[in-house]
Amino acid sequence: MTAITKDSKIGEILDAHRDCSKFFLAMGMHCLGCPSARSESVAQACAVHGVDCDSLVNAINEYLASKND
């Protein structure tokens, strides 16, 4: 998977990087396995949970980049 964007689907992120679940759990998104959550984009999830999308996307991408170092 390439860099995460606001349009990335949560299910696709978690399929490629299960350890990224911690970012979604930290923002209060505890239903990561349900079909509606898996099909949401990062932007949609952030809007529902009141999280700054740019900050979350940056944090996830920085985390993934650090794993590849």
Phi and psi in degrees as GROMACS dihedral restraints (atoms count N, CA, C in turn):
[ dihedral_restraints ]
;  ai    aj    ak    al  type     phi  dphi    fc
    3     4     5     6     1   -79.8    20    10
    4     5     6     7     1  -168.4    20    10
    6     7     8     9     1   -56.8    20    10
    7     8     9    10     1   145.3    20    10
    9    10    11    12     1   -75.8    20    10
   10    11    12    13     1   139.7    20    10
   12    13    14    15     1  -126.7    20    10
   13    14    15    16     1   175.3    20    10
   15    16    17    18     1   -61.1    20    10
   16    17    18    19     1   -27.2    20    10
   18    19    20    21     1   -89.8    20    10
   19    20    21    22     1    -6.0    20    10
   21    22    23    24     1   -62.5    20    10
   22    23    24    25     1   139.6    20    10
   24    25    26    27     1   -82.5    20    10
   25    26    27    28     1   137.3    20    10
   27    28    29    30     1   -59.4    20    10
   28    29    30    31     1   -41.3    20    10
   30    31    32    33     1   -60.4    20    10
   31    32    33    34     1   -40.2    20    10
   33    34    35    36     1   -67.7    20    10
   34    35    36    37     1   -39.1    20    10
   36    37    38    39     1   -61.8    20    10
   37    38    39    40     1   -48.9    20    10
   39    40    41    42     1   -69.2    20    10
   40    41    42    43     1   -31.5    20    10
   42    43    44    45     1   -64.7    20    10
   43    44    45    46     1   -37.8    20    10
   45    46    47    48     1   -84.8    20    10
   46    47    48    49     1   -31.0    20    10
   48    49    50    51     1  -142.4    20    10
   49    50    51    52     1    79.5    20    10
   51    52    53    54     1   -56.8    20    10
   52    53    54    55     1   -31.7    20    10
   54    55    56    57     1   -68.4    20    10
   55    56    57    58     1   -10.9    20    10
   57    58    59    60     1   -76.0    20    10
   58    59    60    61     1    -6.2    20    10
   60    61    62    63     1   -58.1    20    10
   61    62    63    64     1   -29.3    20    10
   63    64    65    66     1   -60.4    20    10
   64    65    66    67     1   -31.2    20    10
   66    67    68    69     1   -68.7    20    10
   67    68    69    70     1   -39.7    20    10
   69    70    71    72     1   -76.0    20    10
   70    71    72    73     1   -37.6    20    10
   72    73    74    75     1   -63.8    20    10
   73    74    75    76     1   -38.7    20    10
   75    76    77    78     1   -64.2    20    10
   76    77    78    79     1   -27.7    20    10
   78    79    80    81     1   -90.0    20    10
   79    80    81    82     1     5.2    20    10
   81    82    83    84     1    94.4    20    10
   82    83    84    85     1    10.5    20    10
   84    85    86    87     1   -92.6    20    10
   85    86    87    88     1    94.8    20    10
   87    88    89    90     1  -100.9    20    10
   88    89    90    91     1     1.8    20    10
   90    91    92    93     1  -108.4    20    10
   91    92    93    94     1    46.8    20    10
   93    94    95    96     1   -63.2    20    10
   94    95    96    97     1   -21.9    20    10
   96    97    98    99     1   -91.0    20    10
   97    98    99   100     1   -10.8    20    10
   99   100   101   102     1   -76.8    20    10
  100   101   102   103     1   147.2    20    10
  102   103   104   105     1   -56.9    20    10
  103   104   105   106     1   -37.9    20    10
  105   106   107   108     1   -68.9    20    10
  106   107   108   109     1   -38.2    20    10
  108   109   110   111     1   -67.8    20    10
  109   110   111   112     1   -40.9    20    10
  111   112   113   114     1   -65.0    20    10
  112   113   114   115     1   -27.7    20    10
  114   115   116   117     1   -94.1    20    10
  115   116   117   118     1    -2.8    20    10
  117   118   119   120     1   -75.5    20    10
  118   119   120   121     1   148.1    20    10
  120   121   122   123     1   -80.7    20    10
  121   122   123   124     1   164.4    20    10
  123   124   125   126     1   -59.0    20    10
  124   125   126   127     1   -41.9    20    10
  126   127   128   129     1   -61.3    20    10
  127   128   129   130     1   -42.6    20    10
  129   130   131   132     1   -63.8    20    10
  130   131   132   133     1   -44.4    20    10
  132   133   134   135     1   -63.5    20    10
  133   134   135   136     1   -41.0    20    10
  135   136   137   138     1   -64.3    20    10
  136   137   138   139     1   -39.9    20    10
  138   139   140   141     1   -62.9    20    10
  139   140   141   142     1   -42.3    20    10
  141   142   143   144     1   -68.3    20    10
  142   143   144   145     1   -36.8    20    10
  144   145   146   147     1  -100.3    20    10
  145   146   147   148     1     6.6    20    10
  147   148   149   150     1    65.5    20    10
  148   149   150   151     1    39.2    20    10
  150   151   152   153     1  -113.1    20    10
  151   152   153   154     1   142.3    20    10
  153   154   155   156     1   -69.5    20    10
  154   155   156   157     1   115.1    20    10
  156   157   158   159     1   -64.6    20    10
  157   158   159   160     1   -43.3    20    10
  159   160   161   162     1   -60.6    20    10
  160   161   162   163     1   -40.9    20    10
  162   163   164   165     1   -64.3    20    10
  163   164   165   166     1   -42.4    20    10
  165   166   167   168     1   -66.3    20    10
  166   167   168   169     1   -46.4    20    10
  168   169   170   171     1   -58.9    20    10
  169   170   171   172     1   -45.1    20    10
  171   172   173   174     1   -62.1    20    10
  172   173   174   175     1   -43.5    20    10
  174   175   176   177     1   -62.7    20    10
  175   176   177   178     1   -43.4    20    10
  177   178   179   180     1   -65.5    20    10
  178   179   180   181     1   -45.2    20    10
  180   181   182   183     1   -64.5    20    10
  181   182   183   184     1   -38.6    20    10
  183   184   185   186     1   -64.2    20    10
  184   185   186   187     1   -41.8    20    10
  186   187   188   189     1   -61.2    20    10
  187   188   189   190     1   -47.5    20    10
  189   190   191   192     1   -64.3    20    10
  190   191   192   193     1   -38.1    20    10
  192   193   194   195     1   -64.9    20    10
  193   194   195   196     1   -38.3    20    10
  195   196   197   198     1   -67.0    20    10
  196   197   198   199     1   -27.9    20    10
  198   199   200   201     1   -72.7    20    10
  199   200   201   202     1   -24.9    20    10
  201   202   203   204     1   -90.4    20    10
  202   203   204   205     1    -4.0    20    10
